[in-house]
């Protein structure tokens, strides 16, 4: 039987490390942890779970740290996690067949919580985290697996709450900019710098890097959809509606099958029209059309993006659209559809309508 170890790098993770290790202990054979300089009880928590803990001198290079941790593991397979991630669904039994073939990589589903407009949202993504012995990481930050082996989606679902904490942009940005000096035409690096700046609310600077990313990016890359969507959202923030409109037209044929792209379009057309009602009034029907398309697509597990864009979020926005359009019957219909998912804004709106 093939062996599987958990391999992690940590620093001051006493808030969440126990939760992570408790959730995963029956899935793995051993726990390997590289500590990069904790000053809290992280090491003690790790040792209480029987982990093998190794000290690592931080070098501003996440791949180097992960590869150091991997060098301490002797298993056939390694599961890579961060301390703020934890197993929500799945077991060792679910992946036994997968583990027999070490000529592949395993992707796990990660559901990330984050704050947006004073409410908690959830992003669904698939990350390659189950790797056979001998595979390593590249890139100093936002590190990636250095392998061309085929990727298999596994029935392992993890929750992640690290985005609810303070933004790590001040730490990450200098590392990204330093790496960009050696790789000025790396579209993935340009995207990561852009999204870091966006998350720091430095929108105009972010657009500069998004512009360069968009010129160089490969439309078949795994991060293309999400990155273009984030680019358009950033253009909305700085109210560069004409550029955003051009990009939507350019990518529509590629991205229209995704609910979160159509959800973005609904938001964009609303903002576009409000910016100049006379000039852009012909786009008015596209607001309704975009959200209806979201519901037609639905929540597809294989599609990565913001959870709810194919269901309750789109229903709620349709309810809002029909309400301001004076169609109370349709408005209530879609608020009720949204409320079935216990979406609080829809529940509150229904209550207001009743009153």
C-alpha angles and dihedrals in degrees: 000000000000118000126231128198131189110232121192144164115213144177125180095341100148089125095067113004096096091053092051096047094043090054094049106036095097092047099058138049098219140004121229117189130182110199113206097197113312119184097184131062096290095115093048091051091050092049091050088064092051094255123162103235124199128184116235127189107229115240102176088259120111094188092054090052093047092047090051089054091047090053088062093056121088099183130116090240135028127204112206117208140158120229093247091060124083138178113264100169135009141055143219088263090062093061103036093106092046092053092060092071114061093181093087142057128236125227120201128200114247121193108199123198119213139161121251125165090350095303133097114252130185129224119199118210141160116227128187101239107141109078134168123242114284097033116119143185133255132196126057093246135015082027122205137205111262099221142099095207116131116269121230123196109232129206091244116117122192132187122218126194103171094107089065089069129074117310113264094207095112089058098040103042098068091050092050094047091048092053091046089063089068095038107034094162097047104125093196091055091047090052093049091051090048094050091045090054091045091053088051089054091245091133102162092051090046092055090056090061093039088055091055092043091052092053093052106032125116110233090215095057118118093239097046098100098047093043095052091047090052089048091056093046088053092050088053089054092057091038095239090149098161093057091046091050091053092050092048089053091049097050102032097099090052100042106031091096090067121086095213091055092053089045089055089049091054091053092043096051090050092052091043093054093045089054091061116357096185095049098044104029091115089070092062097101090053092071093065092038093054095053093044088053089053091057091045090056094042128183106323111189093214092055113088118215146085112338112238099033089106095043136009099013092051091045091052093049090049089051089052091047094052092044094056088043090057097247099127094169094059091039092058091045093058095039088054091049089052092045090058086072088052091248102170099211089057093047090050092048092051089052091052091050091050091050 
